[in-house]
Amino acid sequence: MADVTDASTDANGDVFGAVRLAGGLAVEKSAHVKQKLRVLSDEDGTAAGAGALYVAGGAAVNGYAYLGKDASHSVTLNADLTATVDAVSITATADDDAGGIALTSSGANGTVTATAKEAVAVAGWSDSATGAGGVTLVAGRTNAGTIKLQQDSSGGIAPSDRIVVSSDGSVTVTTESNGDLTFQSEGSAPRTVSLNARRAETSKTVAITNAAASTATLATVNLESGTACVVLVRAQCAWGDGKPATLSAELHIAHHDGAAPEPDASATPPRAGVRRASAEFGDSTDSAFEILVTPDDSGGAAATKDFVITVFTADAGSGDAPAATNLTAVVVAEGTFVSLS
């Protein structure tokens, strides 16, 4: 047949072409369509084999494939799926918590595996507000599971556990032999809180002077009435002629509603709660670090309040003590306290 008129559809949905059959078409063997094949029925497909287009055997699509009905409908494949392509992009556009992408392996001992030859990145943007989103790892549901971060250079034979959250809730961190376990902060005064907030430590550099009124605050510990803690200070700074000086001190700070032996910088002599302290100043013979602890009673002596720790330089007339220097310190609080800063 020589007529090469292309198929078309009018506004009423009627079809036209070089050959038009008013009834059904049965093809006993294969049919080859050189150009487009369009099925115009709007009948939805079903798992029972009904639908506008039904393929009883396998289907091969050598080109782009679009599966969808409208912007709010998804695609469900109830079968084994193997896809080999240059790139895969899956986007969920619903603006609600119910929308999104769910990967579920519901069979017995089912697993979900994501593997890349270079990197796998998981990001929760938290676009709506700080802390509104993020990344959550959950191990277990009926029974508690285990979360592991592993490192591998064995080709999958013997990966090394680095961080393990066990099913009993214990956490184990393991470094490689001679490897460091490093905690760092982006800020200038990193702080670590541990042992259910019964221990806290911070490190900072502050500008101290040779006068109590002008020296900077080294640390502040906040206590409730009737509580106490021990504060350890390990510090270093440049002294006379730029030579180093070191300080080690142990302070017992207790909240007694303003009564002794609560620290009091205005008492004579000042009460700072210092139980032991030592310092080294090179060849200087009359140098000293003076330590003060000042409670902030502005909210009432019995209220939960700050105890402000300051350090300043001093000497007995030699002039060795610097008028200003930067003190680098590690401060540790142990006991019952609200915070250390």
C-alpha positions as CSV (number, residue, x, y, z in Angstrom):
1,M,0.0,0.0,0.0
2,A,1.6,3.3,-1.1
3,D,-0.4,5.8,1.0
4,V,2.0,7.3,3.5
5,T,-0.5,9.5,5.3
6,D,0.5,9.7,9.0
7,A,-2.0,8.9,11.8
8,S,-3.7,11.7,13.5
9,T,-6.4,12.4,16.1
10,D,-9.0,15.1,15.9
11,A,-10.6,17.2,18.7
12,N,-13.2,14.5,19.3
13,G,-10.7,11.8,19.8
14,D,-11.4,10.1,16.4
15,V,-8.4,8.6,14.7
16,F,-7.4,8.9,11.0
17,G,-4.6,7.5,8.8
18,A,-3.7,5.6,5.7
19,V,-5.6,2.6,7.0
20,R,-8.5,2.9,9.4
21,L,-10.2,-0.2,10.9
22,A,-13.5,0.3,12.6
23,G,-13.2,-3.0,14.4
24,G,-10.5,-4.8,16.3
25,L,-7.1,-5.8,14.8
26,A,-5.6,-9.2,15.5
27,V,-2.0,-9.9,14.5
28,E,-0.9,-13.5,14.7
29,K,2.8,-12.7,14.3
30,S,4.9,-9.7,15.2
31,A,4.0,-6.1,14.2
32,H,6.6,-3.5,13.4
33,V,5.8,0.1,13.7
34,K,8.4,2.4,12.1
35,Q,7.3,5.5,13.8
36,K,5.0,6.3,16.8
37,L,2.5,4.0,18.4
38,R,-0.1,5.9,20.4
39,V,-2.8,4.2,22.6
40,L,-5.5,6.8,23.3
41,S,-7.7,5.0,25.9
42,D,-7.6,6.5,29.4
43,E,-8.2,3.1,31.1
44,D,-5.9,2.7,34.1
45,G,-3.6,-0.3,34.3
46,T,-4.2,-3.0,37.0
47,A,-2.2,-5.8,38.5
48,A,-4.7,-8.2,36.8
49,G,-3.5,-7.3,33.4
50,A,-6.1,-4.8,32.3
51,G,-5.3,-1.3,31.0
52,A,-4.9,0.8,27.9
53,L,-1.7,-1.1,27.0
54,Y,-1.1,-4.6,28.1
55,V,2.2,-6.5,27.5
56,A,2.1,-10.2,28.4
57,G,5.9,-10.7,27.8
58,G,8.9,-8.5,28.4
59,A,9.1,-5.0,27.1
60,A,12.3,-3.3,25.9
61,V,12.4,0.5,25.7
62,N,15.5,1.8,23.9
63,G,15.0,5.5,24.7
64,Y,13.5,7.8,27.3
65,A,10.4,6.4,29.1
66,Y,7.9,8.6,31.0
67,L,5.5,6.8,33.4
68,G,2.9,9.0,35.1
69,K,-0.7,10.3,35.1
70,D,-0.4,13.8,36.5
71,A,1.7,15.8,38.8
72,S,0.2,14.3,42.0
73,H,0.4,10.6,41.0
74,S,3.4,8.3,41.4
75,V,4.7,5.2,39.8
76,T,4.5,1.8,41.6
77,L,6.5,-1.2,40.3
78,N,5.4,-4.4,42.0
79,A,8.2,-6.5,40.6
80,D,12.0,-7.0,40.7
81,L,13.6,-4.0,39.2
82,T,17.1,-3.7,37.7
83,A,18.0,-0.4,36.2
84,T,21.3,0.2,34.4
85,V,21.7,3.8,33.3
86,D,24.2,6.6,33.3
87,A,22.4,8.5,36.0
88,V,19.3,8.2,38.1
89,S,17.4,11.1,39.6
90,I,14.3,10.7,41.8
91,T,12.5,13.8,43.0
92,A,9.4,14.0,45.3
93,T,7.7,17.4,45.0
94,A,4.9,17.2,47.7
95,D,5.0,20.1,50.2
96,D,4.0,18.1,53.3
97,D,5.5,15.6,55.7
98,A,3.6,12.7,54.1
99,G,5.3,13.4,50.7
100,G,8.8,12.2,50.0
101,I,10.7,9.1,49.0
102,A,10.4,5.9,50.9
103,L,12.7,2.9,50.3
104,T,11.4,-0.2,52.1
105,S,12.6,-3.8,52.0
106,S,9.7,-5.6,53.8
107,G,10.7,-9.2,53.2
108,A,12.2,-11.5,55.9
109,N,15.8,-10.3,56.5
110,G,15.3,-7.6,53.9
111,T,18.0,-5.0,53.3
112,V,18.4,-1.7,51.5
113,T,21.9,-1.1,50.1
114,A,23.3,2.1,48.6
115,T,26.8,1.7,47.1
116,A,28.9,4.2,45.2
117,K,32.5,3.8,43.8
118,E,33.4,7.2,45.3
119,A,31.0,8.8,47.7
120,V,27.5,8.5,49.2
121,A,26.1,11.8,50.7
122,V,22.9,12.0,52.8
123,A,21.7,15.6,53.5
124,G,18.7,16.9,55.4
125,W,18.5,20.6,54.5
126,S,16.3,21.8,57.4
127,D,15.0,24.5,55.0
128,S,12.0,25.7,57.1
129,A,13.9,26.6,60.3
130,T,17.0,25.8,62.3
131,G,16.6,22.3,63.7
132,A,13.4,21.6,61.8
133,G,15.0,18.9,59.7
134,G,18.2,16.8,59.6
135,V,19.3,13.2,59.3
136,T,18.1,10.5,61.7
137,L,19.5,7.0,61.9
138,V,17.3,4.4,63.7
139,A,18.4,0.9,64.3
140,G,15.7,-1.5,65.5
141,R,12.0,-1.4,65.9
142,T,10.7,-4.6,67.4
143,N,14.2,-5.2,68.9
144,A,17.0,-2.8,69.4
145,G,19.5,-2.7,66.6
146,T,23.1,-1.7,66.1
147,I,24.5,1.3,64.3
148,K,28.0,1.1,62.9
149,L,30.3,3.4,61.1
150,Q,33.1,1.4,59.5
151,Q,36.2,2.0,57.5
152,D,37.6,-0.5,55.0
153,S,40.7,-1.0,53.0
154,S,40.4,-4.8,52.8
155,G,38.1,-4.9,49.8
156,G,35.1,-5.7,52.0
157,I,36.8,-8.7,53.7
158,A,37.5,-7.2,57.1
159,P,36.1,-3.6,57.6
160,S,37.1,-1.9,60.8
161,D,34.5,-0.6,63.3
162,R,35.1,3.1,64.1
163,I,31.9,4.1,65.9
164,V,29.5,1.4,67.2
165,V,26.2,2.0,69.0
166,S,25.4,-1.5,70.4
167,S,22.0,-2.9,71.0
168,D,22.4,-2.3,74.7
169,G,23.0,1.4,74.1
170,S,26.7,1.4,74.7
171,V,28.9,3.4,72.4
172,T,32.4,2.3,71.3
173,V,34.8,4.5,69.4
174,T,37.9,2.8,67.9
175,T,40.8,4.5,66.2
176,E,43.5,2.9,64.1
177,S,46.8,2.1,65.8
178,N,48.6,5.3,66.7
179,G,45.5,7.3,65.5
180,D,44.2,10.3,67.3
181,L,40.8,10.8,68.8
182,T,40.3,14.6,68.3
183,F,37.5,16.9,69.5
184,Q,37.6,20.4,68.0
185,S,35.3,23.4,68.0
186,E,34.9,26.1,65.4
187,G,34.7,28.7,68.2
188,S,37.6,30.0,70.3
189,A,36.4,28.4,73.5
190,P,35.5,24.7,72.9
191,R,33.6,23.0,75.6
192,T,33.0,19.3,76.4
193,V,30.3,18.1,78.7
194,S,30.3,14.4,79.9
195,L,29.2,12.1,82.7
196,N,25.6,13.3,82.6
197,A,26.8,16.9,83.0
198,R,28.8,16.1,86.2
199,R,32.0,17.0,84.3
200,A,32.6,19.8,81.9
201,E,35.8,21.2,80.5
202,T,36.6,24.3,78.3
203,S,39.7,25.8,76.8
204,K,40.2,29.4,76.0
205,T,42.7,32.2,75.7
206,V,41.9,35.4,77.7
207,A,43.6,38.8,78.1
208,I,44.7,39.1,81.7
209,T,46.2,42.2,83.4
210,N,48.0,43.0,86.6
211,A,44.8,44.4,88.2
212,A,41.7,42.7,89.5
213,A,39.4,45.4,88.1
214,S,40.6,45.1,84.5
215,T,41.5,41.5,84.0
216,A,39.3,39.3,81.8
217,T,37.0,36.6,83.1
218,L,38.7,33.2,82.9
219,A,35.6,31.0,83.5
220,T,32.1,31.1,85.0
221,V,30.5,28.2,86.8
222,N,26.8,28.4,87.5
223,L,25.5,26.7,90.7
224,E,22.2,26.1,92.4
225,S,21.8,26.7,96.1
226,G,23.2,23.8,98.1
227,T,25.5,22.5,95.3
228,A,29.2,22.5,94.9
229,C,31.9,21.5,92.4
230,V,35.7,21.3,92.1
231,V,37.3,23.5,89.4
232,L,40.8,22.6,88.0
233,V,42.8,25.3,86.2
234,R,45.8,24.5,84.0
235,A,47.2,27.6,82.3
236,Q,50.2,29.2,80.6
237,C,51.2,32.7,79.5
238,A,54.2,34.8,78.6
239,W,55.9,36.5,81.7
240,G,58.8,38.9,81.9
241,D,61.1,39.0,78.8
242,G,58.5,36.8,77.0
243,K,59.5,33.8,79.1
244,P,56.7,31.3,79.9
245,A,54.9,31.0,83.2
246,T,52.5,28.2,84.2
247,L,49.7,27.8,86.7
248,S,48.0,24.8,88.2
249,A,45.2,25.4,90.7
250,E,42.3,23.5,92.4
251,L,39.3,25.5,93.6
252,H,36.4,24.2,95.7
253,I,33.4,26.3,94.9
254,A,30.2,25.8,96.9
255,H,26.9,27.7,97.0
256,H,26.1,28.6,100.6
257,D,23.5,31.3,100.0
258,G,26.1,34.0,100.5
259,A,27.5,32.6,103.8
260,A,31.0,31.4,104.4
261,P,32.8,29.4,103.2
262,E,31.2,30.5,99.9
263,P,33.8,32.3,97.8
264,D,33.8,36.1,98.3
265,A,36.2,38.4,96.5
266,S,35.3,41.3,98.8
267,A,36.2,39.4,102.0
268,T,39.4,40.1,103.9
269,P,41.3,38.1,102.9
270,P,39.3,37.2,99.8
271,R,37.8,33.7,99.8
272,A,38.4,32.0,96.4
273,G,38.1,28.3,97.5
274,V,41.7,27.6,96.4
275,R,42.8,24.3,98.0
276,R,46.1,23.9,96.3
277,A,47.9,25.9,93.7
278,S,51.4,26.1,92.2
279,A,53.1,28.3,89.6
280,E,56.4,28.5,87.8
281,F,57.9,31.8,86.5
282,G,61.4,30.9,85.3
283,D,64.1,32.9,87.2
284,S,61.6,35.4,88.7
285,T,61.6,35.2,92.5
286,D,58.6,37.4,93.5
287,S,56.0,36.7,90.8
288,A,52.5,35.4,91.4
289,F,49.1,34.6,89.9
290,E,46.2,36.0,92.0
291,I,42.9,34.1,91.7
292,L,39.5,35.6,92.6
293,V,36.1,34.0,92.6
294,T,33.2,36.4,92.6
295,P,29.6,35.3,93.1
296,D,26.9,37.3,91.2
297,D,24.3,38.0,93.8
298,S,22.3,40.4,91.6
299,G,19.4,38.0,91.6
300,G,19.7,37.3,95.4
301,A,22.3,35.5,97.4
302,A,20.2,32.3,97.6
303,A,19.3,32.2,93.9
304,T,21.0,30.0,91.2
305,K,24.0,32.2,90.3
306,D,27.3,32.6,88.5
307,F,30.6,32.3,90.2
308,V,33.1,34.3,88.1
309,I,36.7,33.1,88.2
310,T,39.4,35.7,87.3
311,V,43.2,35.5,87.3
312,F,45.6,38.5,87.3
313,T,49.4,38.9,87.5
314,A,51.4,40.2,90.5
315,D,54.9,40.6,91.9
316,A,56.4,42.1,95.0
317,G,58.2,45.0,93.3
318,S,60.5,43.4,90.8
319,G,58.4,44.5,87.9
320,D,58.6,41.0,86.4
321,A,54.8,40.6,86.3
322,P,53.5,41.7,82.9
323,A,50.8,44.5,82.8
324,A,49.0,42.5,80.1
325,T,49.4,39.1,78.7
326,N,47.3,36.4,77.0
327,L,46.6,33.4,79.3
328,T,45.8,30.1,77.6
329,A,43.9,27.8,80.0
330,V,42.1,24.5,80.3
331,V,39.4,24.7,82.9
332,V,37.6,21.6,84.2
333,A,34.6,21.5,86.6
334,E,33.5,18.3,88.3
335,G,30.5,17.9,90.7
336,T,27.0,19.2,90.7
337,F,26.6,22.4,88.7
338,V,24.4,23.9,86.0
339,S,27.0,25.0,83.5
340,L,30.7,26.0,82.9
341,S,31.6,28.7,80.4
